[in-house]
């Protein structure tokens, strides 16, 4: 919507019969999203038509008068039309979409907490960033008009008051202006993007990239086109080809030095300047753009490692534009925003026939969602902006901190009503809850309404996303127990290819789902700083020929790689009727990262190397089962008194008992896999009942986050902090295993606890300093001492 208006009559004063005609207009024509202005209309006494419109200020006084209140369509409206024709939104209008989405987000939050509070009036402000001539990134002047950019890239530093940060947070927004040379990347755009990304990265701020572009800019030296000439092999027959291109000496002299590299040749008595290289005077039409693309590709990779990056593909994104989205890893893709390397027309020309009919066949969501490049799909830009804000709600204000807990109405001490069953079920119900068959809500593990799934169409045998536990945001990985399908589309360029549908059993890691698991862990760890919970319910990895060829071993190892470097609390929990076996246990075992990882199990869960039927084939075979029969069965005990005489009866009785004793053997094996043995062997930290798991893990999580925060502030090792606080807490009569009590003790004695941890940090710093000085000789030590004294 670009413009809305309402007309009404308002009493001039209370109880006054005089009514004043007023026109209220909300317009986006000035660049601000639906900016509201109020006009008093002065009517012609004879015709009743408005002849003058006076704008009213906040105090109701007239500020300026006009003959016409409607702003004339100009450059801004033309650019909006261009963007809409492409299928996207004009980049400056995204600010309005964000403000609208924030209002909806605040209303939803206030409704969730019972309606207390109100939507902040000054919740959003955006300051445009510009690159000065000396390469310095600065804020633009407040009077800068929307759409006055002279390059195809714009950026803002946004100040946002969100439910998670009611005092405000900063987010850097950068995007292509698709109305400026199709949003292509030239040298100026590359330099600007690099400066904006580096600015956000060094400050640790989240950076959102809105992509709608045509890739690296291409061009030719246009001023040379009317002047070059062709040296034909036979001027009368051009079909015989040509030898070179050239300029006349006169034309060559008219161009600035360095425009071309040419050498003088003489042909048929004519002096010519044969062209060796065309360089031009404009910087930004060829390989220099590719160099700039390489520069921002490297910066984007560094930004993902150092700060939070999120890309929203609002329109077609080509070449380096597509690579930026992939290098930033986290992507939200609009339905008509394909990610492509080469356009479909160019591919058709390369193939020599019309194979592809649209860009969507190459990089639309139907391609990029199943292959894991895009995390979420939305239908339009308003949904896209709401998805951006939803994702940011789990992300801290900078990469150096953690996101705060968001107050909610879902009590942390409630029981979990949905229970995982032995039969296949949707793991999302376990995570988020579900409406039961009777229409009653069955609550899940996390806060109601807080679950957001990502990568839903890739590696479907694993489910991942983000949710809140008692308001604390967490990364979540769960296991699909139902039979799923992986679809590999036919290649239109190969007439012989056909769509392939591969069945994937539940509770098994396949190459795509193992890769998805490792990718999700890396995303949670890098700048999102999320604690992680893995609902582990895997029977193992798929190790058939196809999957071994599909690199299951590589992707399974990647899970270990990502967990080893995880910097935040990780809980591995085997849910009710779940099992964790073989290699699947190995890749999530807490010894991979003992400082961060802990494992738990429900009473009704199982863990072991093989499933009972499998281990019985090895360790409790038929002969062992028959031995048990002869030891326990009274009939066989009697027949065994004369085995030779009763040989046939013994065989008959053994055959009769074998099915039942096979079950007995499997039960015997199953008893080795119970949670009691896991805890007795120290491979899990505790047995946690599913119904009470929500309160248990919230207490454990908040206690660990509190001690981690203290350790980080003091610069001390987390394990050392735990050991020191345990000594102090137990001396104060606090049971160290009671997480809720420990957390309350820390809060009630925060200053004393902080001082204790700070002293530990100082001790660690002294030890590090002594270790560094230990290798110095006497003269070097004297120098160090002199410098310390000098300070």
Long-range contacts (C-beta under 8 A, 24 or more apart in sequence): 1-28, 1-34, 2-27, 2-28, 2-29, 2-77, 2-80, 3-27, 3-28, 3-29, 3-70, 4-34, 7-41, 21-50, 22-56, 23-50, 23-53, 23-69, 25-69, 25-70, 27-71, 28-93, 28-96, 29-71, 29-73, 29-74, 29-76, 29-77, 30-71, 30-76, 30-146, 31-76, 31-92, 31-145, 31-146, 31-147, 32-95, 32-96, 32-146, 33-93, 33-95, 33-96, 33-97, 33-99, 33-100, 34-96, 37-69, 39-66, 39-69, 75-147, 76-146, 76-147, 79-147, 79-179, 82-178, 82-179, 83-178, 83-179, 83-212, 83-315, 86-178, 86-212, 86-315, 86-316, 87-315, 87-316, 87-336, 87-337, 88-178, 88-212, 88-314, 88-315, 88-334, 88-337, 88-381, 89-314, 89-381, 90-147, 90-179, 91-154, 91-175, 91-176, 91-177, 91-178, 91-210, 91-212, 92-146, 92-147, 92-154, 94-173, 94-175, 94-210, 94-381, 94-385, 95-124, 95-126, 95-156, 95-158, 97-381, 97-382, 97-385, 98-124, 98-126, 98-158, 98-160, 98-173, 98-385, 98-388, 98-389, 99-123, 99-124, 100-382, 100-385, 101-382, 101-385, 101-386, 101-388, 101-389, 102-160, 102-162, 102-389, 104-386, 105-162, 105-163, 105-386, 105-389, 105-390, 105-393, 106-162, 106-163, 109-163, 109-406, 112-408, 112-409, 112-449, 113-407, 113-408, 113-409, 114-409, 120-161, 120-166, 122-161, 123-160, 123-161, 123-162, 124-158, 124-159, 124-160, 124-161, 125-158, 125-159, 126-156, 126-157, 126-158, 126-159, 126-173, 127-156, 127-157, 127-158, 127-159, 128-154, 128-155, 128-156, 129-155, 129-156, 129-157, 129-172, 129-196, 129-199, 131-188, 131-191, 131-192, 131-195, 135-191, 135-195, 137-195, 137-196, 137-199, 149-177, 149-180, 151-177, 151-180, 151-186, 151-188, 151-189, 151-192, 152-176, 152-177, 152-178, 152-180, 152-181, 152-182, 152-183, 152-184, 152-185, 152-186, 152-189, 152-213, 153-177, 153-185, 153-188, 153-189, 153-192, 153-193, 155-192, 155-196, 157-205, 162-389, 162-392, 162-393, 163-393, 163-406, 164-393, 164-403, 164-404, 164-406, 165-397, 165-404, 169-397, 170-203, 170-205, 170-397, 171-205, 171-206, 171-207, 171-208, 171-392, 172-196, 172-199, 172-200, 172-205, 172-206, 172-207, 172-208, 173-207, 173-208, 173-210, 174-207, 174-208, 174-209, 174-210, 175-209, 175-210, 175-211, 175-212, 175-314, 176-210, 176-211, 176-212, 176-213, 176-321, 178-212, 178-213, 178-315, 181-217, 182-213, 182-214, 183-212, 183-213, 183-214, 183-315, 183-321, 184-213, 184-214, 184-215, 184-216, 184-217, 184-218, 185-213, 185-215, 185-216, 185-217, 185-289, 185-292, 185-293, 185-296, 185-320, 185-321, 186-217, 186-284, 186-289, 186-292, 187-283, 187-284, 187-288, 187-289, 187-292, 188-284, 189-217, 189-292, 190-289, 190-292, 190-293, 190-295, 190-296, 191-292, 193-296, 193-299, 194-292, 194-295, 194-296, 194-299, 197-296, 197-299, 197-300, 197-303, 198-299, 200-303, 200-307, 201-299, 201-302, 201-303, 201-306, 201-307, 203-398, 204-306, 204-307, 204-398, 204-399, 204-400, 204-527, 205-307, 205-397, 205-398, 206-307, 206-308, 206-309, 206-310, 206-392, 206-395, 206-397, 206-398, 206-527, 207-303, 207-307, 207-308, 207-309, 207-310, 208-310, 208-311, 208-312, 208-388, 208-392, 209-309, 209-310, 209-311, 209-312, 209-324, 209-325, 209-328, 210-311, 210-312, 210-314, 211-311, 211-312, 211-313, 211-314, 211-315, 211-317, 211-321, 211-324, 211-325, 211-337, 212-313, 212-314, 212-315, 212-316, 212-317, 212-337, 213-315, 213-316, 213-317, 213-318, 213-321, 214-316, 214-318, 214-321, 215-318, 215-319, 215-320, 215-321, 215-322, 216-289, 216-290, 216-292, 216-293, 216-319, 216-320, 217-284, 217-285, 217-289, 218-285, 218-286, 218-289, 219-282, 219-284, 219-285, 219-286, 220-278, 220-285, 221-259, 221-278, 221-279, 221-280, 221-281, 221-282, 221-285, 223-255, 223-280, 224-255, 224-259, 224-260, 224-278, 224-280, 227-251, 228-275, 229-272, 231-267, 231-272, 231-274, 244-274, 244-275, 245-274, 245-275, 246-272, 246-273, 246-274, 246-275, 247-272, 247-273, 247-275, 248-272, 248-273, 249-273, 256-281, 293-319, 293-320, 293-323, 296-320, 296-324, 297-323, 297-324, 297-327, 300-324, 300-327, 300-328, 301-327, 303-328, 304-328, 304-329, 304-526, 304-527, 305-526, 306-399, 306-527, 307-398, 307-399, 307-527, 308-395, 308-399, 308-526, 308-527, 308-528, 309-527, 310-388, 310-391, 310-392, 312-384, 312-385, 312-387, 312-388, 313-337, 313-338, 313-339, 313-374, 314-381, 314-384, 316-340, 316-359, 318-342, 318-343, 322-363, 325-373, 326-373, 329-519, 329-522, 329-523, 329-526, 330-375, 330-391, 330-523, 331-368, 331-373, 331-374, 331-375, 331-376, 332-374, 332-375, 332-376, 332-377, 332-378, 332-384, 332-387, 332-388, 332-391, 333-365, 333-368, 333-369, 333-374, 333-376, 333-377, 333-378, 334-365, 334-377, 334-378, 334-379, 334-380, 334-381, 334-384, 335-364, 335-365, 335-377, 335-378, 335-379, 335-380, 336-360, 336-364, 338-362, 338-363, 338-364, 338-368, 339-363, 339-368, 339-373, 339-374, 347-493, 351-493, 355-492, 355-493, 356-492, 356-493, 361-492, 367-489, 369-456, 369-457, 369-458, 370-457, 370-458, 370-486, 370-487, 371-458, 372-455, 372-458, 372-459, 372-512, 372-515, 372-516, 372-519, 375-454, 375-455, 376-454, 376-456, 377-457, 390-452, 391-452, 391-466, 393-473, 394-452, 394-466, 394-468, 394-473, 394-528, 394-530, 395-527, 395-528, 396-528, 396-529, 399-527, 399-529, 401-529, 402-529, 402-568, 402-705, 402-709, 403-473, 403-529, 403-530, 405-468, 405-470, 405-471, 405-472, 406-468, 406-471, 406-473, 407-471, 408-447, 408-448, 408-450, 408-468, 408-470, 408-471, 409-448, 410-443, 410-447, 410-448, 410-450, 412-469, 412-470, 412-694, 412-695, 412-698, 413-694, 413-695, 414-443, 414-694, 414-695, 415-443, 415-691, 415-692, 415-694, 416-443, 416-444, 416-445, 416-690, 416-691, 416-692, 416-693, 416-694, 417-441, 417-442, 417-443, 418-442, 418-443, 418-444, 419-576, 419-690, 419-691, 420-481, 420-537, 420-575, 420-576, 420-577, 420-578, 420-690, 421-577, 422-577, 424-481, 424-482, 424-483, 424-506, 425-481, 425-482, 426-482, 427-463, 427-478, 427-479, 427-480, 427-481, 427-535, 427-537, 428-453, 428-463, 428-478, 430-478, 430-535, 430-575, 431-463, 431-465, 431-467, 431-476, 431-478, 431-535, 432-467, 445-469, 445-693, 445-694, 446-474, 446-476, 446-694, 447-471, 451-476, 454-520, 455-516, 455-519, 455-520, 458-512, 458-516, 459-510, 459-512, 459-513, 459-514, 459-515, 459-516, 459-517, 460-484, 460-485, 460-486, 460-504, 460-513, 461-504, 461-505, 461-506, 461-507, 461-508, 461-509, 461-510, 461-513, 462-509, 462-513, 462-514, 462-516, 462-517, 464-516, 464-517, 464-520, 466-524, 466-530, 469-533, 469-694, 469-697, 469-698, 469-701, 470-694, 470-698, 470-701, 470-702, 472-531, 472-698, 472-701, 472-702, 472-705, 473-530, 474-530, 474-531, 474-532, 474-533, 474-701, 475-520, 475-521, 475-523, 475-524, 475-528, 475-530, 475-531, 475-532, 475-533, 476-532, 476-533, 476-535, 477-517, 477-520, 477-521, 477-532, 477-533, 477-534, 477-535, 478-534, 478-535, 478-537, 479-506, 479-507, 479-535, 479-536, 479-537, 479-538, 479-578, 480-506, 480-507, 481-506, 481-507, 481-537, 482-506, 486-510, 486-512, 504-542, 505-542, 507-537, 507-538, 507-539, 507-579, 508-538, 508-539, 508-540, 508-541, 508-542, 509-538, 509-540, 509-541, 509-542, 509-552, 509-556, 509-584, 510-542, 510-547, 510-550, 510-552, 511-542, 511-547, 511-550, 511-551, 511-552, 511-555, 514-541, 514-552, 514-555, 514-556, 514-558, 514-559, 515-555, 515-558, 517-559, 518-555, 518-558, 518-559, 518-561, 518-562, 521-559, 521-562, 521-563, 521-566, 522-562, 524-568, 525-562, 525-565, 525-566, 525-567, 525-568, 529-567, 529-568, 530-568, 531-568, 531-569, 531-570, 531-571, 531-701, 531-704, 531-705, 532-566, 532-568, 532-569, 532-570, 532-571, 533-570, 533-571, 533-572, 533-573, 533-697, 534-570, 534-571, 534-572, 534-573, 534-588, 535-573, 535-574, 535-575, 535-578, 536-572, 536-573, 536-574, 536-578, 536-580, 536-584, 536-585, 536-588, 536-599, 537-574, 537-575, 537-578, 537-579, 537-580, 538-579, 538-580, 538-581, 538-584, 539-579, 539-581, 539-582, 539-584, 539-611, 540-581, 540-582, 540-583, 540-584, 541-582, 541-583, 541-584, 556-583, 556-587, 557-587, 559-587, 559-588, 560-586, 560-587, 560-592, 563-587, 563-588, 563-592, 563-593, 563-597, 564-592, 564-593, 565-593, 566-593, 566-596, 566-597, 567-596, 568-596, 568-708, 569-596, 569-598, 569-701, 569-704, 569-705, 569-708, 570-596, 570-597, 570-598, 571-597, 571-598, 571-599, 571-600, 571-697, 571-700, 571-701, 572-597, 572-598, 572-599, 572-600, 573-599, 573-600, 573-601, 573-602, 573-688, 573-693, 573-697, 574-599, 574-600, 574-601, 574-602, 574-605, 574-606, 574-607, 574-675, 575-602, 575-605, 575-690, 576-602, 576-603, 576-604, 576-605, 576-690, 577-604, 577-605, 578-602, 578-605, 578-606, 579-605, 579-606, 579-607, 579-608, 579-611, 579-673, 580-605, 580-606, 580-607, 581-606, 581-607, 581-608, 581-609, 581-610, 581-611, 582-609, 582-610, 589-683, 590-685, 595-718, 595-719, 598-685, 598-700, 599-683, 599-684, 599-685, 600-684, 600-685, 600-686, 600-687, 600-688, 601-675, 601-678, 601-679, 601-684, 601-687, 601-688, 602-675, 602-687, 602-688, 602-689, 602-690, 602-693, 603-675, 603-687, 603-689, 604-675, 604-690, 605-675, 606-670, 606-673, 606-674, 607-673, 607-675, 607-678, 607-683, 607-684, 608-672, 608-673, 612-665, 612-666, 612-667, 612-669, 612-670, 612-673, 613-666, 615-669, 616-662, 616-665, 616-666, 616-669, 619-669, 620-665, 620-668, 620-669, 622-658, 624-665, 625-658, 625-661, 625-662, 625-664, 625-665, 626-654, 626-658, 626-661, 628-661, 628-664, 628-665, 629-653, 629-654, 629-657, 629-661, 633-657, 696-739, 699-739, 699-740, 699-743, 700-739, 702-739, 702-743, 703-739, 703-740, 703-742, 703-743, 703-746, 706-743, 706-746, 706-747, 707-746, 710-746, 710-753, 710-754, 710-757, 711-757, 713-754, 713-757, 713-758, 714-754, 714-757, 714-758, 714-760, 714-761, 715-761, 715-764, 715-765, 716-757, 716-760, 716-761, 716-764, 717-764, 720-760, 720-764, 721-757, 721-760, 724-756, 724-757, 724-760, 725-753, 725-756, 725-757, 728-753, 728-756
